[in-house]
Amino acid sequence: MKTVNRVLATLASLAVLAGAPARAADELPQPKKLTVDRGLSREQAQSLLQAARRYYAFWNTGEEAYAKAALAEDFVDLNLPEGRPQGPTGPLVASRTFRKAVPDLKVSVEEAWVAGDQVVGRLHFTGHFSGQFGELHGDGRVIQFDAVDIYTVKNGRIATNWHLEDNLTLLKQLGVVKP
């Protein structure tokens, strides 16, 4: 029975990725440092990390197929910013808005921890403010800030996310807040 469940889980994962870009394997960011709970089987850890890596790829590329493959249909943002829609649509809106200001946004996963049903990622975002943020027009200046995400993964997809971004650094770099 376990073998049948593993085969079905693998097929389901492949079906989810069918809508993702063909170069998916190359664009799923790998953590520079990874710590995995020894109580998890290799398959459990890979399933948890795979969901996280799909979501990291979404933030790294802006390609919505990655978010759709990573997030559960009933996804909940546990600290939803004001004005952002709840559910899987929220991150899509956030990415589109942010990429209007920083079209070349990239993320590196500096460190990730996999334990229980969660993945914690320490992320570093970079890019250039070459677009528009509200009334501000970018001048190409470098943008870089850090974030921490905590994902709870259920059935191979991210069910909840708690996140904290260094918004003060970002707003200073954009020129919204004066240093």
C-alpha angles and dihedrals in degrees: 000000000000090000092052091049091050092050091049091048091050092049091048090051091051091049090052091051092048088086093048122093117280093245091059096128092056095048102048102105115231119217112249087220123023129190118187127191106248089220091069122087117237090252093051092049093047092050092051094045093045091059090049093047091052090053091047088052089054091055091042096052108017089231106146094207088074093055091047090052093046104042127073116236089246094044115161126203102213094203102031113188115237113273096018117117117244120241131035091322092066098070091044090056091045093051094048091049094047094045090056086067100032108026094174095052113159133180131206121194104226094181139354133190122199117197136147105335095329141092120199116197131191104206134192118203124199138174144113128279095234099135134053131292110187105304094342121101117208123242098196096265118159118263122199131159140149134240140181121216127189114196126190108206123205124178092352096306134093108260098176138012130197112187141176122194127189091243095164091062090045094049091049091051091049090050095243092116119038115232 
